[in-house]
């Protein structure tokens, strides 16, 4: 690990621990490439003493995918109550995730979307709780946001079911509700493309991770959430949030 990666990971770790967001990063320490941003993720993850239990992967039209590990300790059941005092952003994303039914170790041939569809054992309606360690997020350099685990705080896991034989993303409706009031509703609003293609990218990318995740790859039981259907909806202290994917299920949580 370079001194640059170590310094910036320590700065990010301090922001996690203190709750004081990062206002600036010296030019020489800011990530200059995706590879550096991923390395900072890995080093900060290790400083936090976390163990991966999930991953977030996502992409927007015309952009390369990005990813971040999520700690097993940050996976919550539907109905979870989170302390408002630990949050500034109160972001909520409605997402669809998949749980792997087998390990995906290193191999000579890259993983494909078909491999990931076969490896996925269940589909999970998932609410991502969004929280950044960067003071000026979301108006920050994309590499800073990537370094900061793409502003992930945690995942709330809702309805879990066998993966449908046909997942009709273009016609899938979604709703986000705050205190029972609909704040977002749309159909076919997912912009990330085929989720199994994203997951295949992740399976290949995960083999390049560093630190304690060197050589880990993806494991049976890992949850992979594949990106937002609503952009970000911002709640607030004391708000109860719920997401609904009609026909698939729901998830809910509350800020105390």
JOCORRA-V726263 format. One record per run of one state. SS is the DSSP state (~ for helix, > for strand, _ for the rest). FROM is the first residue (numbers start at 1). TO is the last residue. Records with the same first field share a line. If there is no record, write none. Layout:
# JOCORRA-V726263
SS->FROM-TO + FROM-TO
This chain:
# JOCORRA-V726263
_->1-2 + 19-21 + 23-33 + 48-51 + 59-65 + 78-79 + 83-83 + 87-90 + 101-103 + 105-112 + 131-133 + 135-141 + 148-148 + 163-168 + 172-172 + 179-180 + 188-194 + 207-210 + 214-217 + 219-222 + 229-232 + 235-239 + 246-248 + 256-256
~->3-18 + 34-47 + 72-74 + 84-86 + 113-119 + 142-147 + 149-151 + 169-171 + 195-206 + 211-213
>->22-22 + 52-58 + 66-71 + 75-77 + 80-82 + 91-100 + 104-104 + 120-130 + 134-134 + 152-162 + 173-178 + 181-187 + 218-218 + 223-228 + 233-234 + 240-245 + 249-255
